[in-house]
Amino acid sequence: MGLGVFVGIAPIWGFQILTGLFLAFIFRLNRAIVLISCNISLPPFIPIIIYLSYVFGAVWMGDHALPVTFSFDISLETIKLSLKQYVVGALMLATVAGMASTLISYAVLFLWSKKQLVE
Protein backbone atom coordinates (compact mmCIF):
# COMPACT_ATOMS: atom_id res chain seq x y z
CA MET A 1 0.00 0.00 0.00
CA GLY A 2 2.82 2.38 0.75
CA LEU A 3 4.24 2.15 -2.74
CA GLY A 4 0.81 2.74 -4.28
CA VAL A 5 0.15 5.79 -2.13
CA PHE A 6 3.62 7.16 -2.89
CA VAL A 7 3.17 6.73 -6.64
CA GLY A 8 -0.42 8.06 -6.49
CA ILE A 9 0.72 11.34 -4.92
CA ALA A 10 4.02 11.71 -6.79
CA PRO A 11 3.87 14.38 -9.51
CA ILE A 12 4.06 12.01 -12.48
CA TRP A 13 0.68 12.96 -13.88
CA GLY A 14 -0.89 10.34 -16.09
CA PHE A 15 1.72 7.70 -15.36
CA GLN A 16 0.88 6.77 -11.77
CA ILE A 17 -0.81 3.46 -12.53
CA LEU A 18 1.78 2.35 -15.08
CA THR A 19 4.61 3.30 -12.72
CA GLY A 20 2.91 1.58 -9.80
CA LEU A 21 2.38 -1.64 -11.75
CA PHE A 22 5.95 -1.58 -13.05
CA LEU A 23 7.42 -1.05 -9.57
CA ALA A 24 5.12 -3.71 -8.10
CA PHE A 25 6.44 -6.14 -10.71
CA ILE A 26 10.07 -5.15 -10.02
CA PHE A 27 9.71 -5.42 -6.22
CA ARG A 28 7.44 -8.51 -6.45
CA LEU A 29 4.56 -6.85 -4.63
CA ASN A 30 0.85 -7.56 -4.90
CA ARG A 31 -0.14 -5.70 -8.06
CA ALA A 32 -3.83 -5.46 -7.10
CA ILE A 33 -3.07 -3.74 -3.79
CA VAL A 34 -0.61 -1.36 -5.43
CA LEU A 35 -3.13 -0.58 -8.19
CA ILE A 36 -5.93 0.13 -5.71
CA SER A 37 -3.75 2.32 -3.50
CA CYS A 38 -2.42 4.24 -6.54
CA ASN A 39 -5.91 5.65 -6.94
CA ILE A 40 -5.51 8.01 -3.99
CA SER A 41 -5.40 10.88 -6.48
CA LEU A 42 -9.11 10.73 -7.29
CA PRO A 43 -10.74 14.04 -8.25
CA PRO A 44 -12.23 14.80 -4.79
CA PHE A 45 -8.78 14.47 -3.20
CA ILE A 46 -6.77 16.39 -5.82
CA PRO A 47 -7.28 19.87 -4.29
CA ILE A 48 -6.24 18.53 -0.88
CA ILE A 49 -3.17 16.81 -2.33
CA ILE A 50 -2.13 19.92 -4.27
CA TYR A 51 -2.59 22.18 -1.24
CA LEU A 52 -0.68 19.85 1.10
CA SER A 53 2.07 19.44 -1.50
CA TYR A 54 2.41 23.18 -1.75
CA VAL A 55 2.54 23.52 2.06
CA PHE A 56 5.13 20.72 2.37
CA GLY A 57 7.14 22.42 -0.37
CA ALA A 58 7.07 25.68 1.58
CA VAL A 59 8.69 23.91 4.53
CA TRP A 60 11.50 22.57 2.36
CA MET A 61 12.01 25.73 0.31
CA GLY A 62 12.69 27.84 3.39
CA ASP A 63 13.23 31.52 2.56
CA HIS A 64 12.49 30.93 -1.13
CA ALA A 65 8.97 29.64 -0.43
CA LEU A 66 6.00 31.47 -1.83
CA PRO A 67 2.97 32.01 0.43
CA VAL A 68 -0.19 30.08 -0.24
CA THR A 69 -2.62 32.44 -1.94
CA PHE A 70 -6.05 31.69 -3.29
CA SER A 71 -6.61 33.85 -6.31
CA PHE A 72 -8.11 33.66 -9.78
CA ASP A 73 -5.19 35.69 -11.12
CA ILE A 74 -3.18 32.76 -12.46
CA SER A 75 -0.61 33.18 -15.19
CA LEU A 76 2.21 31.11 -16.62
CA GLU A 77 4.63 33.18 -14.55
CA THR A 78 2.91 32.31 -11.25
CA ILE A 79 2.79 28.65 -12.26
CA LYS A 80 6.49 28.71 -13.13
CA LEU A 81 7.36 30.28 -9.78
CA SER A 82 5.23 27.79 -7.85
CA LEU A 83 6.12 24.62 -9.75
CA LYS A 84 9.39 23.86 -7.95
CA GLN A 85 7.77 24.32 -4.55
CA TYR A 86 4.88 22.05 -5.58
CA VAL A 87 7.09 19.29 -7.00
CA VAL A 88 9.38 19.22 -3.96
CA GLY A 89 6.36 19.27 -1.66
CA ALA A 90 4.59 16.53 -3.60
CA LEU A 91 7.61 14.25 -3.32
CA MET A 92 7.86 14.94 0.42
CA LEU A 93 4.11 14.43 0.92
CA ALA A 94 4.24 11.23 -1.13
CA THR A 95 7.10 9.93 1.02
CA VAL A 96 5.37 10.75 4.31
CA ALA A 97 1.98 9.43 3.16
CA GLY A 98 3.55 6.27 1.74
CA MET A 99 5.41 5.56 4.96
CA ALA A 100 2.32 6.30 7.05
CA SER A 101 0.10 4.02 4.96
CA THR A 102 2.72 1.27 5.17
CA LEU A 103 2.87 1.51 8.96
CA ILE A 104 -0.91 1.73 9.35
CA SER A 105 -1.60 -1.21 7.04
CA TYR A 106 1.11 -3.26 8.75
CA ALA A 107 -0.35 -2.48 12.20
CA VAL A 108 -3.89 -3.34 11.06
CA LEU A 109 -2.78 -6.63 9.51
CA PHE A 110 -0.66 -7.47 12.57
CA LEU A 111 -3.58 -6.87 14.94
CA TRP A 112 -5.97 -8.73 12.66
CA SER A 113 -3.66 -11.76 12.48
CA LYS A 114 -3.27 -11.76 16.27
CA LYS A 115 -7.05 -11.69 16.63
CA GLN A 116 -7.32 -14.67 14.26
CA LEU A 117 -4.80 -16.62 16.36
CA VAL A 118 -6.70 -15.98 19.59
CA GLU A 119 -10.01 -17.19 18.17
N, C-alpha and C positions, 0 to 999 in steps of 0.2 A: 504494500500500500504506500509506503514511503516513496518509492521510486515513482509511482504513478502520480502522487500528489506533487512531487518535485517537478516532474515533466509537465504536468497540467498547468502549473503556475509559471514555469520558466517562459521567458519571452521569445519563444520560437513559434510564432503564430502560424497556425495551419499545419504544423508538423508534429504536434504533441502526440497524437495517437501513433503515428508511424515511428517516432523516436521511442516512445514507451514500449511498443511491441519489439522493436529492434533490441533495445537494452534488456528487456525481459528475456529475449532469446539468448543474448550474449551471457547474461548472468544466471541463466537457467531458473528464472522465476516463473510463477504462475501467470501466464499471459492474460487470463480472464480477470484476475484481481488487478493487475496493472492497468488493463484497459478500462475497467470500471472506475478506478481511482484517478485515471487521467482526465476524466470528465468533470473535474472540480471546476473547470473554467466554463461552466454553463452560463448563459446570458444573465440570469438573476444575480450571479456572483461576480460578474466581470467588473462592475463599478467598485465593489468592495476590494477586489484584488488589485485593481489599478490604484485606488487610493492608498491602500496599505503598502503597495510597492513604492509609491512615491514618498510616503512617510519613512519607510525603511531606508530608502535612498538618501533622504535628507540626513539621517543619522550618520550614514557612511560618507557623505560628501562634506560634512563639516561646514567650514566657512563658505564653501562654494555652493551650498544648497540654496535652492529657490524656495520661497514660502509656498504653501499650498493655497491657491486662490481659486475660487469658483467664479468663472466669468465666461461670457459668451464671446469675448474678444480673443479668438484663437487664430493665430496665424502660423505660417511655416516657421517663422523665427522663434515663436514661443515653444513650438513643438521641438525644434532643434535644441533649444536651451534646456528643455526638460527631459529630453530623451535619455541622456546619460544617467541622470538621477533615477529615472524610472527603471532602466535596465539593471543598474546596480542594485536597486531596491528589490526588483522582481527576483533576481538571483538570490538575494539574502532571504527574502520572504519564502521563496521556494525551498531553500535549505532548511529554514526553521520549521516550516509547515511539514516538510517531508520527514524530518527527524521526529517531530511531535506525533505525526500520524503513525510512524513506525513504533514509537514507544507506547502509544495508546492501544494500537492493535495488538501488540505483543502482550501488554498487560491484560487486555480483555481475553485473549486466547489462553493465557496462562491461568487466569482465574476460572475460565470456563472449563479448562481441562482438569483443574483441581476439583471442581464441583462434580465433574463426571466420575472422577475416581472415588469420591466420597459416597456417591449414590450407589 
